[in-house]
Amino acid sequence: MSDRITLEVNGETRTCAADSQLPDVLHQLGYNPRLVAVEYNGEILHRQYWSETQVKGGDRLEVVTIVGGG
């Protein structure tokens, strides 16, 4: 069994550690979880569910970074 899984992030194939919760995956991919919104397999995933969401191979994530400015 592999210790890496493949998933689609913003339309690109990416890999991360297997058995990872969503916040860990975001960190592994270089995102600051406090500054993003996530669509998980076609559904907007409320932040309160992130820590209980285990990412699996083949999952699709759309990650939108929040940008401030004026």
PyMOL Python script that loads the backbone (N, CA, C, O; Angstrom):
from pymol import cmd

cmd.read_pdbstr("""\
ATOM      1  N   MET A   1       0.845  -1.191   0.000  1.00  0.00           N
ATOM      2  CA  MET A   1       0.000   0.000   0.000  1.00  0.00           C
ATOM      3  C   MET A   1       0.881   1.241   0.000  1.00  0.00           C
ATOM      4  O   MET A   1       1.874   1.305   0.724  1.00  0.00           O
ATOM      5  N   SER A   2       0.517   2.217  -0.808  1.00  0.00           N
ATOM      6  CA  SER A   2       1.311   3.426  -0.948  1.00  0.00           C
ATOM      7  C   SER A   2       1.039   4.390   0.193  1.00  0.00           C
ATOM      8  O   SER A   2      -0.052   4.415   0.764  1.00  0.00           O
ATOM      9  N   ASP A   3       2.052   5.181   0.511  1.00  0.00           N
ATOM     10  CA  ASP A   3       1.868   6.199   1.547  1.00  0.00           C
ATOM     11  C   ASP A   3       1.490   7.542   0.928  1.00  0.00           C
ATOM     12  O   ASP A   3       1.439   8.553   1.629  1.00  0.00           O
ATOM     13  N   ARG A   4       1.223   7.564  -0.393  1.00  0.00           N
ATOM     14  CA  ARG A   4       0.812   8.771  -1.106  1.00  0.00           C
ATOM     15  C   ARG A   4      -0.482   8.483  -1.864  1.00  0.00           C
ATOM     16  O   ARG A   4      -0.718   7.358  -2.304  1.00  0.00           O
ATOM     17  N   ILE A   5      -1.311   9.507  -2.009  1.00  0.00           N
ATOM     18  CA  ILE A   5      -2.509   9.399  -2.821  1.00  0.00           C
ATOM     19  C   ILE A   5      -2.487  10.507  -3.874  1.00  0.00           C
ATOM     20  O   ILE A   5      -1.795  11.514  -3.725  1.00  0.00           O
ATOM     21  N   THR A   6      -3.251  10.299  -4.931  1.00  0.00           N
ATOM     22  CA  THR A   6      -3.363  11.285  -6.000  1.00  0.00           C
ATOM     23  C   THR A   6      -4.755  11.882  -5.956  1.00  0.00           C
ATOM     24  O   THR A   6      -5.746  11.165  -5.815  1.00  0.00           O
ATOM     25  N   LEU A   7      -4.825  13.204  -6.079  1.00  0.00           N
ATOM     26  CA  LEU A   7      -6.095  13.891  -6.126  1.00  0.00           C
ATOM     27  C   LEU A   7      -6.006  15.038  -7.103  1.00  0.00           C
ATOM     28  O   LEU A   7      -4.919  15.387  -7.564  1.00  0.00           O
ATOM     29  N   GLU A   8      -7.146  15.626  -7.422  1.00  0.00           N
ATOM     30  CA  GLU A   8      -7.191  16.754  -8.343  1.00  0.00           C
ATOM     31  C   GLU A   8      -7.432  18.029  -7.541  1.00  0.00           C
ATOM     32  O   GLU A   8      -8.408  18.139  -6.799  1.00  0.00           O
ATOM     33  N   VAL A   9      -6.526  18.986  -7.703  1.00  0.00           N
ATOM     34  CA  VAL A   9      -6.630  20.260  -6.996  1.00  0.00           C
ATOM     35  C   VAL A   9      -6.634  21.370  -8.031  1.00  0.00           C
ATOM     36  O   VAL A   9      -5.658  21.555  -8.758  1.00  0.00           O
ATOM     37  N   ASN A  10      -7.737  22.108  -8.096  1.00  0.00           N
ATOM     38  CA  ASN A  10      -7.888  23.199  -9.062  1.00  0.00           C
ATOM     39  C   ASN A  10      -7.559  22.742 -10.483  1.00  0.00           C
ATOM     40  O   ASN A  10      -6.924  23.462 -11.253  1.00  0.00           O
ATOM     41  N   GLY A  11      -8.010  21.522 -10.812  1.00  0.00           N
ATOM     42  CA  GLY A  11      -7.838  20.993 -12.156  1.00  0.00           C
ATOM     43  C   GLY A  11      -6.501  20.346 -12.446  1.00  0.00           C
ATOM     44  O   GLY A  11      -6.281  19.865 -13.558  1.00  0.00           O
ATOM     45  N   GLU A  12      -5.591  20.322 -11.465  1.00  0.00           N
ATOM     46  CA  GLU A  12      -4.270  19.710 -11.656  1.00  0.00           C
ATOM     47  C   GLU A  12      -4.122  18.482 -10.776  1.00  0.00           C
ATOM     48  O   GLU A  12      -4.634  18.449  -9.657  1.00  0.00           O
ATOM     49  N   THR A  13      -3.424  17.478 -11.276  1.00  0.00           N
ATOM     50  CA  THR A  13      -3.154  16.278 -10.495  1.00  0.00           C
ATOM     51  C   THR A  13      -2.059  16.581  -9.479  1.00  0.00           C
ATOM     52  O   THR A  13      -0.987  17.071  -9.832  1.00  0.00           O
ATOM     53  N   ARG A  14      -2.342  16.285  -8.224  1.00  0.00           N
ATOM     54  CA  ARG A  14      -1.386  16.518  -7.133  1.00  0.00           C
ATOM     55  C   ARG A  14      -1.342  15.280  -6.251  1.00  0.00           C
ATOM     56  O   ARG A  14      -2.256  14.457  -6.283  1.00  0.00           O
ATOM     57  N   THR A  15      -0.281  15.147  -5.463  1.00  0.00           N
ATOM     58  CA  THR A  15      -0.188  14.044  -4.513  1.00  0.00           C
ATOM     59  C   THR A  15      -0.029  14.592  -3.105  1.00  0.00           C
ATOM     60  O   THR A  15       0.455  15.706  -2.901  1.00  0.00           O
ATOM     61  N   CYS A  16      -0.449  13.782  -2.137  1.00  0.00           N
ATOM     62  CA  CYS A  16      -0.275  14.131  -0.731  1.00  0.00           C
ATOM     63  C   CYS A  16      -0.182  12.832   0.059  1.00  0.00           C
ATOM     64  O   CYS A  16      -0.382  11.744  -0.482  1.00  0.00           O
ATOM     65  N   ALA A  17       0.119  12.963   1.328  1.00  0.00           N
ATOM     66  CA  ALA A  17       0.224  11.790   2.187  1.00  0.00           C
ATOM     67  C   ALA A  17      -1.144  11.123   2.336  1.00  0.00           C
ATOM     68  O   ALA A  17      -2.165  11.799   2.462  1.00  0.00           O
ATOM     69  N   ALA A  18      -1.151   9.789   2.320  1.00  0.00           N
ATOM     70  CA  ALA A  18      -2.390   9.051   2.543  1.00  0.00           C
ATOM     71  C   ALA A  18      -2.841   9.243   3.986  1.00  0.00           C
ATOM     72  O   ALA A  18      -2.042   9.606   4.850  1.00  0.00           O
ATOM     73  N   ASP A  19      -4.106   9.000   4.240  1.00  0.00           N
ATOM     74  CA  ASP A  19      -4.687   9.100   5.588  1.00  0.00           C
ATOM     75  C   ASP A  19      -4.527  10.488   6.186  1.00  0.00           C
ATOM     76  O   ASP A  19      -4.239  10.623   7.376  1.00  0.00           O
ATOM     77  N   SER A  20      -4.713  11.525   5.367  1.00  0.00           N
ATOM     78  CA  SER A  20      -4.593  12.904   5.834  1.00  0.00           C
ATOM     79  C   SER A  20      -5.953  13.561   5.951  1.00  0.00           C
ATOM     80  O   SER A  20      -6.837  13.331   5.126  1.00  0.00           O
ATOM     81  N   GLN A  21      -6.115  14.369   6.969  1.00  0.00           N
ATOM     82  CA  GLN A  21      -7.306  15.194   7.111  1.00  0.00           C
ATOM     83  C   GLN A  21      -7.135  16.420   6.212  1.00  0.00           C
ATOM     84  O   GLN A  21      -6.013  16.783   5.859  1.00  0.00           O
ATOM     85  N   LEU A  22      -8.241  17.049   5.849  1.00  0.00           N
ATOM     86  CA  LEU A  22      -8.206  18.171   4.914  1.00  0.00           C
ATOM     87  C   LEU A  22      -7.244  19.290   5.327  1.00  0.00           C
ATOM     88  O   LEU A  22      -6.488  19.750   4.471  1.00  0.00           O
ATOM     89  N   PRO A  23      -7.223  19.763   6.592  1.00  0.00           N
ATOM     90  CA  PRO A  23      -6.272  20.831   6.934  1.00  0.00           C
ATOM     91  C   PRO A  23      -4.812  20.434   6.689  1.00  0.00           C
ATOM     92  O   PRO A  23      -4.001  21.265   6.280  1.00  0.00           O
ATOM     93  N   ASP A  24      -4.481  19.159   6.940  1.00  0.00           N
ATOM     94  CA  ASP A  24      -3.119  18.677   6.697  1.00  0.00           C
ATOM     95  C   ASP A  24      -2.797  18.680   5.207  1.00  0.00           C
ATOM     96  O   ASP A  24      -1.689  19.037   4.805  1.00  0.00           O
ATOM     97  N   VAL A  25      -3.768  18.279   4.392  1.00  0.00           N
ATOM     98  CA  VAL A  25      -3.573  18.269   2.939  1.00  0.00           C
ATOM     99  C   VAL A  25      -3.329  19.693   2.441  1.00  0.00           C
ATOM    100  O   VAL A  25      -2.442  19.922   1.619  1.00  0.00           O
ATOM    101  N   LEU A  26      -4.109  20.640   2.936  1.00  0.00           N
ATOM    102  CA  LEU A  26      -3.917  22.035   2.522  1.00  0.00           C
ATOM    103  C   LEU A  26      -2.507  22.507   2.850  1.00  0.00           C
ATOM    104  O   LEU A  26      -1.861  23.160   2.030  1.00  0.00           O
ATOM    105  N   HIS A  27      -2.026  22.176   4.058  1.00  0.00           N
ATOM    106  CA  HIS A  27      -0.649  22.535   4.431  1.00  0.00           C
ATOM    107  C   HIS A  27       0.361  21.873   3.499  1.00  0.00           C
ATOM    108  O   HIS A  27       1.300  22.524   3.040  1.00  0.00           O
ATOM    109  N   GLN A  28       0.175  20.581   3.217  1.00  0.00           N
ATOM    110  CA  GLN A  28       1.098  19.856   2.344  1.00  0.00           C
ATOM    111  C   GLN A  28       1.158  20.476   0.949  1.00  0.00           C
ATOM    112  O   GLN A  28       2.192  20.431   0.283  1.00  0.00           O
ATOM    113  N   LEU A  29       0.039  21.053   0.518  1.00  0.00           N
ATOM    114  CA  LEU A  29      -0.026  21.645  -0.815  1.00  0.00           C
ATOM    115  C   LEU A  29       0.398  23.113  -0.823  1.00  0.00           C
ATOM    116  O   LEU A  29       0.401  23.755  -1.873  1.00  0.00           O
ATOM    117  N   GLY A  30       0.753  23.638   0.340  1.00  0.00           N
ATOM    118  CA  GLY A  30       1.274  25.002   0.410  1.00  0.00           C
ATOM    119  C   GLY A  30       0.240  26.085   0.664  1.00  0.00           C
ATOM    120  O   GLY A  30       0.536  27.268   0.495  1.00  0.00           O
ATOM    121  N   TYR A  31      -0.963  25.706   1.065  1.00  0.00           N
ATOM    122  CA  TYR A  31      -2.004  26.685   1.360  1.00  0.00           C
ATOM    123  C   TYR A  31      -2.053  26.986   2.852  1.00  0.00           C
ATOM    124  O   TYR A  31      -1.754  26.122   3.676  1.00  0.00           O
ATOM    125  N   ASN A  32      -2.427  28.206   3.192  1.00  0.00           N
ATOM    126  CA  ASN A  32      -2.710  28.571   4.572  1.00  0.00           C
ATOM    127  C   ASN A  32      -4.201  28.318   4.784  1.00  0.00           C
ATOM    128  O   ASN A  32      -5.022  29.047   4.228  1.00  0.00           O
ATOM    129  N   PRO A  33      -4.576  27.310   5.569  1.00  0.00           N
ATOM    130  CA  PRO A  33      -5.988  26.969   5.728  1.00  0.00           C
ATOM    131  C   PRO A  33      -6.862  28.118   6.237  1.00  0.00           C
ATOM    132  O   PRO A  33      -8.071  28.124   6.005  1.00  0.00           O
ATOM    133  N   ARG A  34      -6.275  29.065   6.911  1.00  0.00           N
ATOM    134  CA  ARG A  34      -7.058  30.201   7.406  1.00  0.00           C
ATOM    135  C   ARG A  34      -7.456  31.157   6.289  1.00  0.00           C
ATOM    136  O   ARG A  34      -8.343  31.990   6.476  1.00  0.00           O
ATOM    137  N   LEU A  35      -6.812  31.045   5.132  1.00  0.00           N
ATOM    138  CA  LEU A  35      -7.030  32.010   4.056  1.00  0.00           C
ATOM    139  C   LEU A  35      -7.632  31.407   2.788  1.00  0.00           C
ATOM    140  O   LEU A  35      -7.489  31.969   1.703  1.00  0.00           O
ATOM    141  N   VAL A  36      -8.304  30.262   2.924  1.00  0.00           N
ATOM    142  CA  VAL A  36      -8.882  29.625   1.744  1.00  0.00           C
ATOM    143  C   VAL A  36     -10.319  29.176   2.002  1.00  0.00           C
ATOM    144  O   VAL A  36     -10.744  29.008   3.145  1.00  0.00           O
ATOM    145  N   ALA A  37     -11.045  28.991   0.918  1.00  0.00           N
ATOM    146  CA  ALA A  37     -12.343  28.321   0.918  1.00  0.00           C
ATOM    147  C   ALA A  37     -12.158  27.061   0.080  1.00  0.00           C
ATOM    148  O   ALA A  37     -11.372  27.057  -0.867  1.00  0.00           O
ATOM    149  N   VAL A  38     -12.876  25.992   0.423  1.00  0.00           N
ATOM    150  CA  VAL A  38     -12.667  24.706  -0.243  1.00  0.00           C
ATOM    151  C   VAL A  38     -13.981  24.117  -0.741  1.00  0.00           C
ATOM    152  O   VAL A  38     -14.974  24.047  -0.016  1.00  0.00           O
ATOM    153  N   GLU A  39     -13.953  23.697  -2.008  1.00  0.00           N
ATOM    154  CA  GLU A  39     -15.018  22.881  -2.580  1.00  0.00           C
ATOM    155  C   GLU A  39     -14.465  21.462  -2.633  1.00  0.00           C
ATOM    156  O   GLU A  39     -13.415  21.220  -3.227  1.00  0.00           O
ATOM    157  N   TYR A  40     -15.169  20.535  -2.015  1.00  0.00           N
ATOM    158  CA  TYR A  40     -14.715  19.145  -1.899  1.00  0.00           C
ATOM    159  C   TYR A  40     -15.673  18.255  -2.687  1.00  0.00           C
ATOM    160  O   TYR A  40     -16.838  18.103  -2.321  1.00  0.00           O
ATOM    161  N   ASN A  41     -15.174  17.676  -3.760  1.00  0.00           N
ATOM    162  CA  ASN A  41     -15.984  16.807  -4.630  1.00  0.00           C
ATOM    163  C   ASN A  41     -17.289  17.479  -5.046  1.00  0.00           C
ATOM    164  O   ASN A  41     -18.352  16.857  -5.029  1.00  0.00           O
ATOM    165  N   GLY A  42     -17.196  18.755  -5.419  1.00  0.00           N
ATOM    166  CA  GLY A  42     -18.344  19.461  -5.963  1.00  0.00           C
ATOM    167  C   GLY A  42     -19.228  20.170  -4.955  1.00  0.00           C
ATOM    168  O   GLY A  42     -20.210  20.804  -5.339  1.00  0.00           O
ATOM    169  N   GLU A  43     -18.899  20.075  -3.660  1.00  0.00           N
ATOM    170  CA  GLU A  43     -19.701  20.704  -2.617  1.00  0.00           C
ATOM    171  C   GLU A  43     -18.836  21.661  -1.804  1.00  0.00           C
ATOM    172  O   GLU A  43     -17.716  21.320  -1.425  1.00  0.00           O
ATOM    173  N   ILE A  44     -19.357  22.863  -1.536  1.00  0.00           N
ATOM    174  CA  ILE A  44     -18.653  23.768  -0.632  1.00  0.00           C
ATOM    175  C   ILE A  44     -18.620  23.107   0.733  1.00  0.00           C
ATOM    176  O   ILE A  44     -19.660  22.713   1.261  1.00  0.00           O
ATOM    177  N   LEU A  45     -17.433  22.983   1.308  1.00  0.00           N
ATOM    178  CA  LEU A  45     -17.281  22.310   2.596  1.00  0.00           C
ATOM    179  C   LEU A  45     -17.065  23.352   3.681  1.00  0.00           C
ATOM    180  O   LEU A  45     -16.055  24.055   3.690  1.00  0.00           O
ATOM    181  N   HIS A  46     -18.025  23.444   4.598  1.00  0.00           N
ATOM    182  CA  HIS A  46     -17.923  24.399   5.693  1.00  0.00           C
ATOM    183  C   HIS A  46     -16.717  24.051   6.559  1.00  0.00           C
ATOM    184  O   HIS A  46     -16.433  22.879   6.805  1.00  0.00           O
ATOM    185  N   ARG A  47     -16.023  25.067   7.009  1.00  0.00           N
ATOM    186  CA  ARG A  47     -14.789  24.917   7.781  1.00  0.00           C
ATOM    187  C   ARG A  47     -14.954  24.017   9.011  1.00  0.00           C
ATOM    188  O   ARG A  47     -14.003  23.338   9.398  1.00  0.00           O
ATOM    189  N   GLN A  48     -16.107  23.998   9.617  1.00  0.00           N
ATOM    190  CA  GLN A  48     -16.309  23.186  10.826  1.00  0.00           C
ATOM    191  C   GLN A  48     -16.151  21.688  10.545  1.00  0.00           C
ATOM    192  O   GLN A  48     -15.935  20.909  11.474  1.00  0.00           O
ATOM    193  N   TYR A  49     -16.257  21.272   9.265  1.00  0.00           N
ATOM    194  CA  TYR A  49     -16.131  19.856   8.909  1.00  0.00           C
ATOM    195  C   TYR A  49     -14.748  19.477   8.405  1.00  0.00           C
ATOM    196  O   TYR A  49     -14.487  18.299   8.160  1.00  0.00           O
ATOM    197  N   TRP A  50     -13.863  20.442   8.245  1.00  0.00           N
ATOM    198  CA  TRP A  50     -12.548  20.162   7.680  1.00  0.00           C
ATOM    199  C   TRP A  50     -11.775  19.118   8.480  1.00  0.00           C
ATOM    200  O   TRP A  50     -11.222  18.183   7.900  1.00  0.00           O
ATOM    201  N   SER A  51     -11.729  19.266   9.806  1.00  0.00           N
ATOM    202  CA  SER A  51     -10.891  18.371  10.612  1.00  0.00           C
ATOM    203  C   SER A  51     -11.393  16.939  10.625  1.00  0.00           C
ATOM    204  O   SER A  51     -10.634  16.028  10.956  1.00  0.00           O
ATOM    205  N   GLU A  52     -12.653  16.718  10.272  1.00  0.00           N
ATOM    206  CA  GLU A  52     -13.172  15.352  10.230  1.00  0.00           C
ATOM    207  C   GLU A  52     -13.250  14.794   8.807  1.00  0.00           C
ATOM    208  O   GLU A  52     -13.744  13.687   8.599  1.00  0.00           O
ATOM    209  N   THR A  53     -12.763  15.561   7.832  1.00  0.00           N
ATOM    210  CA  THR A  53     -12.792  15.137   6.433  1.00  0.00           C
ATOM    211  C   THR A  53     -11.451  14.528   6.053  1.00  0.00           C
ATOM    212  O   THR A  53     -10.440  15.226   5.971  1.00  0.00           O
ATOM    213  N   GLN A  54     -11.451  13.210   5.820  1.00  0.00           N
ATOM    214  CA  GLN A  54     -10.244  12.523   5.392  1.00  0.00           C
ATOM    215  C   GLN A  54     -10.235  12.466   3.869  1.00  0.00           C
ATOM    216  O   GLN A  54     -11.163  11.941   3.253  1.00  0.00           O
ATOM    217  N   VAL A  55      -9.190  13.006   3.274  1.00  0.00           N
ATOM    218  CA  VAL A  55      -9.070  13.055   1.820  1.00  0.00           C
ATOM    219  C   VAL A  55      -8.642  11.684   1.311  1.00  0.00           C
ATOM    220  O   VAL A  55      -7.755  11.043   1.875  1.00  0.00           O
ATOM    221  N   LYS A  56      -9.298  11.246   0.223  1.00  0.00           N
ATOM    222  CA  LYS A  56      -9.027   9.940  -0.367  1.00  0.00           C
ATOM    223  C   LYS A  56      -8.535  10.104  -1.797  1.00  0.00           C
ATOM    224  O   LYS A  56      -8.802  11.121  -2.436  1.00  0.00           O
ATOM    225  N   GLY A  57      -7.832   9.124  -2.289  1.00  0.00           N
ATOM    226  CA  GLY A  57      -7.360   9.147  -3.662  1.00  0.00           C
ATOM    227  C   GLY A  57      -8.519   9.345  -4.629  1.00  0.00           C
ATOM    228  O   GLY A  57      -9.566   8.714  -4.490  1.00  0.00           O
ATOM    229  N   GLY A  58      -8.331  10.221  -5.607  1.00  0.00           N
ATOM    230  CA  GLY A  58      -9.355  10.500  -6.593  1.00  0.00           C
ATOM    231  C   GLY A  58     -10.280  11.650  -6.225  1.00  0.00           C
ATOM    232  O   GLY A  58     -11.089  12.078  -7.047  1.00  0.00           O
ATOM    233  N   ASP A  59     -10.171  12.161  -4.983  1.00  0.00           N
ATOM    234  CA  ASP A  59     -10.998  13.297  -4.588  1.00  0.00           C
ATOM    235  C   ASP A  59     -10.648  14.521  -5.427  1.00  0.00           C
ATOM    236  O   ASP A  59      -9.535  14.642  -5.939  1.00  0.00           O
ATOM    237  N   ARG A  60     -11.621  15.430  -5.561  1.00  0.00           N
ATOM    238  CA  ARG A  60     -11.433  16.680  -6.293  1.00  0.00           C
ATOM    239  C   ARG A  60     -11.597  17.854  -5.335  1.00  0.00           C
ATOM    240  O   ARG A  60     -12.611  17.968  -4.646  1.00  0.00           O
ATOM    241  N   LEU A  61     -10.598  18.718  -5.298  1.00  0.00           N
ATOM    242  CA  LEU A  61     -10.650  19.922  -4.477  1.00  0.00           C
ATOM    243  C   LEU A  61     -10.543  21.146  -5.358  1.00  0.00           C
ATOM    244  O   LEU A  61      -9.740  21.181  -6.290  1.00  0.00           O
ATOM    245  N   GLU A  62     -11.347  22.145  -5.068  1.00  0.00           N
ATOM    246  CA  GLU A  62     -11.178  23.472  -5.645  1.00  0.00           C
ATOM    247  C   GLU A  62     -10.856  24.359  -4.456  1.00  0.00           C
ATOM    248  O   GLU A  62     -11.658  24.491  -3.532  1.00  0.00           O
ATOM    249  N   VAL A  63      -9.681  24.964  -4.483  1.00  0.00           N
ATOM    250  CA  VAL A  63      -9.225  25.788  -3.378  1.00  0.00           C
ATOM    251  C   VAL A  63      -9.134  27.237  -3.868  1.00  0.00           C
ATOM    252  O   VAL A  63      -8.437  27.546  -4.834  1.00  0.00           O
ATOM    253  N   VAL A  64      -9.852  28.103  -3.176  1.00  0.00           N
ATOM    254  CA  VAL A  64      -9.877  29.518  -3.541  1.00  0.00           C
ATOM    255  C   VAL A  64      -9.193  30.297  -2.420  1.00  0.00           C
ATOM    256  O   VAL A  64      -9.591  30.211  -1.258  1.00  0.00           O
ATOM    257  N   THR A  65      -8.166  31.054  -2.778  1.00  0.00           N
ATOM    258  CA  THR A  65      -7.432  31.854  -1.802  1.00  0.00           C
ATOM    259  C   THR A  65      -8.116  33.195  -1.615  1.00  0.00           C
ATOM    260  O   THR A  65      -8.498  33.854  -2.583  1.00  0.00           O
ATOM    261  N   ILE A  66      -8.266  33.591  -0.363  1.00  0.00           N
ATOM    262  CA  ILE A  66      -8.870  34.877  -0.034  1.00  0.00           C
ATOM    263  C   ILE A  66      -7.781  35.928  -0.097  1.00  0.00           C
ATOM    264  O   ILE A  66      -6.734  35.791   0.534  1.00  0.00           O
ATOM    265  N   VAL A  67      -8.037  36.988  -0.868  1.00  0.00           N
ATOM    266  CA  VAL A  67      -7.057  38.064  -1.048  1.00  0.00           C
ATOM    267  C   VAL A  67      -7.667  39.361  -0.537  1.00  0.00           C
ATOM    268  O   VAL A  67      -8.776  39.735  -0.920  1.00  0.00           O
ATOM    269  N   GLY A  68      -6.930  40.040   0.329  1.00  0.00           N
ATOM    270  CA  GLY A  68      -7.407  41.325   0.834  1.00  0.00           C
ATOM    271  C   GLY A  68      -6.806  42.464   0.029  1.00  0.00           C
ATOM    272  O   GLY A  68      -5.836  42.288  -0.707  1.00  0.00           O
ATOM    273  N   GLY A  69      -7.385  43.593   0.182  1.00  0.00           N
ATOM    274  CA  GLY A  69      -6.863  44.748  -0.526  1.00  0.00           C
ATOM    275  C   GLY A  69      -7.840  45.911  -0.432  1.00  0.00           C
ATOM    276  O   GLY A  69      -8.910  45.817   0.169  1.00  0.00           O
ATOM    277  N   GLY A  70      -7.438  46.981  -1.035  1.00  0.00           N
ATOM    278  CA  GLY A  70      -8.344  48.111  -0.924  1.00  0.00           C
ATOM    279  C   GLY A  70      -8.275  49.031  -2.101  1.00  0.00           C
ATOM    280  O   GLY A  70      -8.989  50.033  -2.144  1.00  0.00           O
TER     281      GLY A  70
END
""", "prot")
cmd.dss("prot")
cmd.show_as("cartoon", "prot")
cmd.util.cbc("prot")
cmd.orient("prot")
